[in-house]
Amino acid sequence: MRTLPFPIHIARPDPVLLTLVAVFAGLALFAPAQAEASLAFVLRAVLSVLPLFLLSIAIAAYAAASGADNLIARAFAGNAAIMVVSAALMGALSPFCSCGVIPLIAALLAMGVPLAPVMAFWLASPLMDPAMFVLTASILGTGFAIGKTIAAIAVGLIGGLGTLALQRLGLVGEVLREGVGNGGCAGGKIRAPKPVLWPFWREPARRETFRANALKNIVFLGKMLILAFTLESLMVAYLPPGLVVRLLGGEGPGAILVATLVGIPAYLNGTAALPLVRELIGQGMAPGAGMAFLIAGGVTSIPAAIAVHAVARRPVFIAYLGFALLGALLSGLAWQQAARFM
C-alpha cells in the first residue's frame, strides 16, 4: 500500500460548537418558538456583557504585547493576606457579572498573578457592585443590600484565604487549562522580566502578539459564554417557578442549606433573582435562606460554572465551587441571626 508523502491532520470537532449546533437544531425541530426566543436571549445577554468582555480581552492582549504583564504580576507581589483583603474589597465594588468576570480572571492568571487574590476577586466580584446595591436596596431594603455587600467581601476572603491554605498543603497546582494562558501556577509564578514598550504598535512582532492573543481569547471565551447564555435561556423557559417556591419556602437552618444548594441550578441572574427572593420572603421564607440563595446563585449558577470550568483546571474549579457554597451557607446563617435584631 502506498503511503502519502505528507501527513494528513484531521481537525477534531469542537465539542462546544457541536453542543450549540445540537441544542439549536433540536429546538428548531421540536420547539421552534423557543429556538427563536433562546437566540434572542443569547443576543441580548452577549450585548449586555460585550463592553466589559472586549475591555478584558483588550487589557490582556495589551499587557502581553507591551510586556506590561510582568509589571502587573509584580504589582500583586507582597504579603499574600493583604493582597487577598484588597482583592475582596475591589471585587465587591467592581461592575463585573459572574460570566463577564471570566475574561479578566483568565487574563490576570495568564499574567502570573497569584491565585489567592484572584480567587478573592473572582468570588466577590459577581455578588455586588454600585448599581446592584441600589437595585437590591430598592427591592429588598437597604439593610439587606448592606448585608449582601458584607457577605460579598466575606465570601471573597473565605475563598482567598482558603486558597492560600490549599496552596500551602500542595493541593493546587497549575491553574489554567492548556491553551487558555501560560502563567498562573499555584505559587504565583511570575515570568522573567522583559522590556516594556507601551506603544507596542511600533513593532510588527508585538502587533502580531496583540492580534493573536486577542483573537485566541475572543474565540475560546466567547464560545463558552454563548453556551452559558444558551443554557440560561433554557432555564428561564423550562424551570418551573413553583418548584423554586416549594423548595425554598421554609425557615430554619435546613432551609438555608437547601437555598444554598438550589441556588446553583435555579438562579437566573442578579436582576431577576431579587424579585423572586422578595416574593419568597413574603411567603414565609427565612431571610437567611434568601441571602444564601442570592450568594450561591450569583457565583455558582450553571452558566457561570460552565465558564469557570472552561478556563480553570479541575482542582481550582472544585475549590471555587466549595468556597462559594461555604461562603453562601455562612452568609445565610449570619444574616438569619442579624435579621432578628432589625
VOGU-3710 file (C-alpha; in Angstrom, 3 decimals, decimal comma):
1> mrtlpfpihi> 0,000/0,000/0,000  1,368/3,361/-0,988  1,758/5,983/1,721  1,195/9,650/1,176  4,331/11,808/1,062  2,807/14,174/3,640  0,870/13,626/6,871  -2,855/14,266/6,983  -4,145/16,072/10,062  -7,865/15,774/10,708
11> arpdpvlltl> -9,141/18,562/12,916  -11,048/17,400/15,964  -14,597/18,768/16,137  -15,118/21,452/18,731  -17,413/19,999/21,458  -18,744/23,424/22,401  -19,738/24,294/18,859  -21,219/20,823/18,380  -23,284/21,291/21,551  -24,563/24,670/20,372
21> vavfaglalf> -25,491/23,281/16,967  -27,224/20,294/18,561  -29,195/22,450/21,007  -30,459/24,909/18,428  -31,106/22,178/15,853  -33,177/20,303/18,414  -35,084/23,437/19,354  -35,695/24,289/15,699  -37,194/20,833/15,137  -39,216/20,366/18,301
31> apaqaeasla> -39,713/23,868/19,747  -39,190/26,483/17,021  -40,679/29,269/19,120  -38,177/28,543/21,898  -35,332/28,420/19,383  -36,175/31,974/18,379  -36,611/33,045/21,993  -33,295/31,460/23,050  -31,455/33,094/20,170  -32,876/36,491/21,121
41> fvlravlsvl> -31,975/35,862/24,788  -28,384/34,971/23,892  -28,019/38,047/21,689  -29,294/40,345/24,456  -27,054/38,696/27,038  -23,985/38,917/24,807  -24,628/42,585/24,076  -25,051/43,296/27,792  -21,582/41,961/28,666  -19,859/42,839/25,388
51> plfllsiaia> -18,245/46,137/26,520  -16,671/44,583/29,622  -15,814/41,406/27,726  -13,959/43,301/24,992  -12,285/45,545/27,575  -10,952/42,494/29,412  -9,724/40,943/26,169  -8,020/44,203/25,165  -6,332/44,564/28,562  -4,935/41,045/28,368
61> ayaaasgadn> -3,741/41,465/24,784  -2,183/44,873/25,507  -0,358/43,524/28,547  1,040/40,623/26,530  2,065/42,771/23,553  3,629/45,605/25,526  5,351/43,426/28,110  3,339/45,031/30,912  2,063/41,650/32,064  5,188/41,146/34,156
71> liarafagna> 4,736/44,560/35,791  1,122/43,757/36,605  2,132/40,451/38,132  4,820/42,155/40,231  2,196/44,623/41,489  0,496/41,672/43,183  3,672/40,617/44,927  3,944/41,109/48,650  2,034/39,915/51,685  -0,476/37,368/50,441
81> aimvvsaalm> -3,079/38,027/53,135  -3,068/41,772/52,435  -3,480/41,078/48,723  -6,478/38,847/49,442  -8,164/41,531/51,542  -7,579/44,181/48,882  -8,849/41,902/46,115  -12,023/41,052/48,042  -12,763/44,735/48,625  -12,096/45,613/44,982
91> galspfcscg> -14,210/42,700/43,815  -17,231/43,836/45,801  -17,071/47,222/44,037  -16,338/46,016/40,500  -19,052/46,046/37,816  -18,473/42,505/36,535  -21,127/39,788/36,452  -20,374/36,113/37,105  -19,794/35,386/33,405  -18,315/38,735/32,431
101> vipliaalla> -15,555/38,481/35,024  -14,144/35,296/33,440  -12,052/37,007/30,704  -10,467/39,333/33,262  -9,703/36,433/35,596  -8,124/34,439/32,780  -6,031/37,473/31,856  -4,817/38,026/35,430  -3,857/34,380/35,874  -2,123/34,288/32,500
111> mgvplapvma> -0,062/37,289/33,625  1,188/35,273/36,597  -0,938/36,968/39,269  -1,176/34,684/42,345  -4,280/32,541/42,572  -5,305/33,528/46,124  -6,096/37,225/45,481  -7,567/36,313/42,093  -9,891/33,824/43,802  -10,928/36,517/46,291
121> fwlasplmdp> -11,724/38,915/43,453  -13,362/36,130/41,423  -15,825/35,244/44,182  -16,638/38,765/45,389  -16,979/40,481/42,026  -20,255/38,949/40,739  -22,086/39,486/44,011  -22,179/43,246/44,374  -21,436/46,478/42,571  -22,810/50,043/42,972
131> amfvltasil> -25,707/49,501/40,561  -26,651/46,177/42,167  -26,512/47,779/45,620  -29,087/50,390/44,595  -31,304/47,766/42,954  -31,086/45,438/45,953  -31,881/48,263/48,357  -34,915/49,287/46,323  -36,322/45,738/46,197  -35,202/44,084/49,441
141> gtgfaigkti> -34,298/47,071/51,587  -31,136/48,959/52,464  -30,314/46,608/55,323  -30,370/43,599/53,021  -28,186/45,434/50,482  -25,627/46,265/53,164  -25,712/42,686/54,397  -25,132/41,335/50,900  -22,195/43,709/50,409  -20,592/42,473/53,615
151> aaiavgligg> -21,321/38,892/52,524  -19,644/39,504/49,149  -16,472/40,679/50,863  -16,627/37,784/53,329  -17,012/35,204/50,564  -14,008/36,710/48,799  -11,963/36,489/51,987  -13,023/32,874/52,568  -12,003/31,949/49,046  -8,735/33,864/49,064
161> lgtlalqrlg> -7,523/32,730/52,466  -8,774/29,216/51,827  -6,806/29,118/48,586  -3,671/30,135/50,467  -4,221/27,181/52,791  -4,717/24,787/49,867  -1,547/26,050/48,230  0,482/25,519/51,394  -0,857/21,956/51,543  0,153/21,414/47,927
171> lvgevlregv> -3,418/20,660/46,815  -3,488/23,161/43,937  -1,060/23,056/41,033  -1,378/24,694/37,633  -4,431/26,930/37,437  -5,418/27,499/33,803  -6,357/24,814/31,343  -3,990/24,182/28,485  -4,451/26,723/25,742  -6,005/29,401/27,947
181> gnggcaggki> -2,818/31,001/29,218  0,801/30,336/30,019  1,039/31,628/33,542  -0,627/31,373/36,882  0,785/28,439/38,768  -0,293/27,973/42,327  2,793/29,635/43,684  2,174/32,821/41,726  4,898/32,124/39,197  5,981/35,331/37,504
191> rapkpvlwpf> 7,642/35,114/34,163  11,097/36,534/33,575  11,175/40,308/33,076  11,130/41,568/29,527  11,387/45,098/28,134  8,175/47,095/28,277  7,121/49,030/25,204  3,896/50,873/25,969  3,298/51,904/22,313  3,619/48,264/21,253
201> wreparretf> 2,195/49,002/17,795  5,587/50,380/16,759  6,948/46,849/16,415  5,380/44,368/13,964  6,084/41,389/16,224  4,269/42,988/19,150  1,332/43,942/16,941  1,089/40,296/15,951  1,217/39,265/19,619  -1,684/41,597/20,368
211> ranalknivf> -3,725/40,286/17,445  -3,054/36,622/18,203  -3,728/36,980/21,939  -6,973/38,890/21,435  -8,246/36,519/18,754  -7,464/33,409/20,813  -9,299/34,713/23,871  -12,262/36,041/21,907  -12,805/32,677/20,216  -12,211/30,495/23,262
221> lgkmlilaft> -14,007/32,531/25,900  -16,657/33,857/23,539  -17,982/30,431/22,592  -18,105/29,398/26,257  -20,143/32,472/27,181  -22,537/31,822/24,298  -23,019/28,253/25,531  -23,584/29,525/29,076  -26,200/32,045/27,955  -27,896/29,404/25,802
231> leslmvaylp> -28,306/27,129/28,810  -29,526/30,064/30,878  -32,215/30,772/28,276  -33,443/27,194/28,601  -33,509/27,501/32,392  -35,616/30,644/32,131  -38,023/28,885/29,772  -38,363/25,485/31,406  -37,573/25,840/35,120  -40,975/25,940/36,865
241> pglvvrllgg> -41,165/28,960/39,195  -43,416/26,997/41,536  -40,660/24,444/42,053  -38,341/27,117/43,414  -41,067/28,366/45,739  -41,719/24,868/47,100  -38,023/24,165/47,665  -37,179/27,459/49,326  -40,376/28,261/51,164  -39,265/27,152/54,622
251> egpgailvat> -37,468/28,540/57,656  -34,542/27,459/59,791  -31,004/26,191/59,093  -32,340/23,424/56,861  -33,970/25,968/54,557  -30,714/27,920/54,376  -28,820/24,784/53,359  -31,449/23,942/50,723  -31,361/27,528/49,419  -27,584/27,303/49,096
261> lvgipaylng> -27,785/24,122/47,039  -30,809/25,172/44,985  -29,143/28,483/44,178  -26,871/26,745/41,656  -29,435/25,419/39,166  -32,341/27,754/39,970  -30,573/31,117/39,879  -31,182/33,103/36,683  -29,394/36,437/37,034  -28,928/39,088/39,666
271> taalplvrel> -31,744/41,300/38,442  -34,313/38,514/38,033  -33,405/36,853/41,335  -34,199/39,881/43,517  -37,983/39,973/42,896  -38,085/36,186/43,291  -36,402/36,375/46,696  -38,734/39,189/47,752  -41,726/37,011/46,810  -40,336/34,010/48,657
281> igqgmapgag> -39,620/36,019/51,805  -43,154/37,412/51,604  -44,423/33,818/51,533  -42,527/32,946/54,683  -39,028/32,009/53,571  -36,323/32,759/56,120  -34,296/35,916/55,313  -31,120/33,894/55,713  -32,296/31,470/53,053  -32,856/34,400/50,699
291> mafliaggvt> -29,338/35,662/51,338  -27,855/32,192/50,817  -29,767/31,788/47,549  -28,500/35,100/46,181  -24,898/34,477/47,198  -24,714/30,866/45,977  -26,507/31,584/42,724  -24,581/34,753/41,990  -21,259/32,921/41,945  -22,059/29,318/41,052
301> sipaaiavha> -25,048/29,418/38,706  -24,782/26,849/35,928  -23,869/29,394/33,209  -21,143/30,900/35,387  -19,852/27,485/36,453  -19,531/26,400/32,814  -17,487/29,491/32,026  -15,224/28,902/35,038  -14,767/25,229/34,169  -13,693/26,250/30,668
311> varrpvfiay> -10,657/28,182/31,888  -9,684/26,586/35,222  -8,262/23,145/35,928  -10,370/20,756/37,950  -8,828/21,326/41,426  -9,257/25,088/41,041  -12,817/24,651/39,797  -13,699/22,402/42,740  -12,152/24,901/45,158  -14,119/27,713/43,522
321> lgfallgall> -17,410/25,839/43,981  -16,566/24,763/47,511  -15,608/28,223/48,738  -18,664/29,759/47,063  -21,071/27,299/48,666  -19,383/27,545/52,068  -19,480/31,332/51,902  -23,141/31,303/50,857  -24,110/28,967/53,692  -22,244/31,000/56,312
331> sglawqqaar> -23,639/34,261/54,915  -27,163/32,889/55,135  -26,708/31,707/58,712  -25,158/35,035/59,750  -27,890/37,088/58,077  -30,576/34,965/59,708  -29,172/35,915/63,095  -28,703/39,577/62,155  -32,273/39,830/60,804  -33,652/39,062/64,260
341> fm> -32,305/42,389/65,545  -33,559/44,503/62,653
//
